[in-house]
Amino acid sequence: MKLIQVDETLFHEGWKIFQQHQDKRYLLTDRISFAIMRKLSIDTALAFDKHFRQAGFHLLPDRPV
């Protein structure tokens, strides 16, 4: 596991996603995670949060809970 420190650039990328998708109820932490995942070319998340799937990521486990 690698920890990523959220710097000003990543925060602003997350905020930009917020502004582009105001119709979604994503938390800012989700949006910052999306920015980090895109920056690192990560397409799969270990998450139970449907927002990651809505944002175009694959989820593990790959079934609704």
C-alpha positions as protocol buffer text, in pm:
chain_id: "A"
residue {
  index: 1
  type: MET
  ca { x: 0 y: 0 z: 0 }
}
residue {
  index: 2
  type: LYS
  ca { x: 119 y: 348 z: -81 }
}
residue {
  index: 3
  type: LEU
  ca { x: -8 y: 660 z: 93 }
}
residue {
  index: 4
  type: ILE
  ca { x: -52 y: 966 z: -126 }
}
residue {
  index: 5
  type: GLN
  ca { x: -36 y: 1308 z: 33 }
}
residue {
  index: 6
  type: VAL
  ca { x: -300 y: 1540 z: -105 }
}
residue {
  index: 7
  type: ASP
  ca { x: -124 y: 1854 z: -213 }
}
residue {
  index: 8
  type: GLU
  ca { x: -277 y: 2174 z: -344 }
}
residue {
  index: 9
  type: THR
  ca { x: -277 y: 2046 z: -703 }
}
residue {
  index: 10
  type: LEU
  ca { x: -470 y: 1728 z: -617 }
}
residue {
  index: 11
  type: PHE
  ca { x: -713 y: 1925 z: -402 }
}
residue {
  index: 12
  type: HIS
  ca { x: -784 y: 2159 z: -693 }
}
residue {
  index: 13
  type: GLU
  ca { x: -828 y: 1864 z: -930 }
}
residue {
  index: 14
  type: GLY
  ca { x: -1088 y: 1722 z: -690 }
}
residue {
  index: 15
  type: TRP
  ca { x: -1256 y: 2062 z: -670 }
}
residue {
  index: 16
  type: LYS
  ca { x: -1263 y: 2083 z: -1051 }
}
residue {
  index: 17
  type: ILE
  ca { x: -1442 y: 1745 z: -1061 }
}
residue {
  index: 18
  type: PHE
  ca { x: -1688 y: 1886 z: -806 }
}
residue {
  index: 19
  type: GLN
  ca { x: -1761 y: 2185 z: -1028 }
}
residue {
  index: 20
  type: GLN
  ca { x: -1801 y: 1970 z: -1340 }
}
residue {
  index: 21
  type: HIS
  ca { x: -2040 y: 1721 z: -1177 }
}
residue {
  index: 22
  type: GLN
  ca { x: -2256 y: 1921 z: -939 }
}
residue {
  index: 23
  type: ASP
  ca { x: -2549 y: 1694 z: -1020 }
}
residue {
  index: 24
  type: LYS
  ca { x: -2372 y: 1408 z: -839 }
}
residue {
  index: 25
  type: ARG
  ca { x: -2373 y: 1368 z: -463 }
}
residue {
  index: 26
  type: TYR
  ca { x: -2006 y: 1271 z: -443 }
}
residue {
  index: 27
  type: LEU
  ca { x: -1816 y: 1373 z: -133 }
}
residue {
  index: 28
  type: LEU
  ca { x: -1509 y: 1590 z: -185 }
}
residue {
  index: 29
  type: THR
  ca { x: -1299 y: 1300 z: -56 }
}
residue {
  index: 30
  type: ASP
  ca { x: -1442 y: 1082 z: -335 }
}
residue {
  index: 31
  type: ARG
  ca { x: -1360 y: 1347 z: -594 }
}
residue {
  index: 32
  type: ILE
  ca { x: -1003 y: 1381 z: -468 }
}
residue {
  index: 33
  type: SER
  ca { x: -973 y: 1000 z: -478 }
}
residue {
  index: 34
  type: PHE
  ca { x: -1093 y: 1008 z: -841 }
}
residue {
  index: 35
  type: ALA
  ca { x: -826 y: 1268 z: -924 }
}
residue {
  index: 36
  type: ILE
  ca { x: -552 y: 1059 z: -759 }
}
residue {
  index: 37
  type: MET
  ca { x: -668 y: 740 z: -931 }
}
residue {
  index: 38
  type: ARG
  ca { x: -673 y: 910 z: -1272 }
}
residue {
  index: 39
  type: LYS
  ca { x: -329 y: 1062 z: -1215 }
}
residue {
  index: 40
  type: LEU
  ca { x: -187 y: 719 z: -1126 }
}
residue {
  index: 41
  type: SER
  ca { x: -384 y: 537 z: -1401 }
}
residue {
  index: 42
  type: ILE
  ca { x: -572 y: 326 z: -1145 }
}
residue {
  index: 43
  type: ASP
  ca { x: -898 y: 190 z: -1286 }
}
residue {
  index: 44
  type: THR
  ca { x: -1014 y: -39 z: -1004 }
}
residue {
  index: 45
  type: ALA
  ca { x: -1115 y: 55 z: -650 }
}
residue {
  index: 46
  type: LEU
  ca { x: -1164 y: -164 z: -346 }
}
residue {
  index: 47
  type: ALA
  ca { x: -1485 y: 7 z: -242 }
}
residue {
  index: 48
  type: PHE
  ca { x: -1851 y: -45 z: -165 }
}
residue {
  index: 49
  type: ASP
  ca { x: -1933 y: 308 z: -282 }
}
residue {
  index: 50
  type: LYS
  ca { x: -2138 y: 321 z: -604 }
}
residue {
  index: 51
  type: HIS
  ca { x: -1993 y: 664 z: -680 }
}
residue {
  index: 52
  type: PHE
  ca { x: -1668 y: 505 z: -797 }
}
residue {
  index: 53
  type: ARG
  ca { x: -1860 y: 294 z: -1049 }
}
residue {
  index: 54
  type: GLN
  ca { x: -2059 y: 601 z: -1158 }
}
residue {
  index: 55
  type: ALA
  ca { x: -1728 y: 785 z: -1213 }
}
residue {
  index: 56
  type: GLY
  ca { x: -1614 y: 508 z: -1449 }
}
residue {
  index: 57
  type: PHE
  ca { x: -1400 y: 292 z: -1221 }
}
residue {
  index: 58
  type: HIS
  ca { x: -1427 y: -84 z: -1172 }
}
residue {
  index: 59
  type: LEU
  ca { x: -1510 y: -201 z: -820 }
}
residue {
  index: 60
  type: LEU
  ca { x: -1388 y: -488 z: -609 }
}
residue {
  index: 61
  type: PRO
  ca { x: -1586 y: -679 z: -505 }
}
residue {
  index: 62
  type: ASP
  ca { x: -1757 y: -678 z: -844 }
}
residue {
  index: 63
  type: ARG
  ca { x: -2107 y: -724 z: -709 }
}
residue {
  index: 64
  type: PRO
  ca { x: -2360 y: -509 z: -525 }
}
residue {
  index: 65
  type: VAL
  ca { x: -2353 y: -545 z: -148 }
}
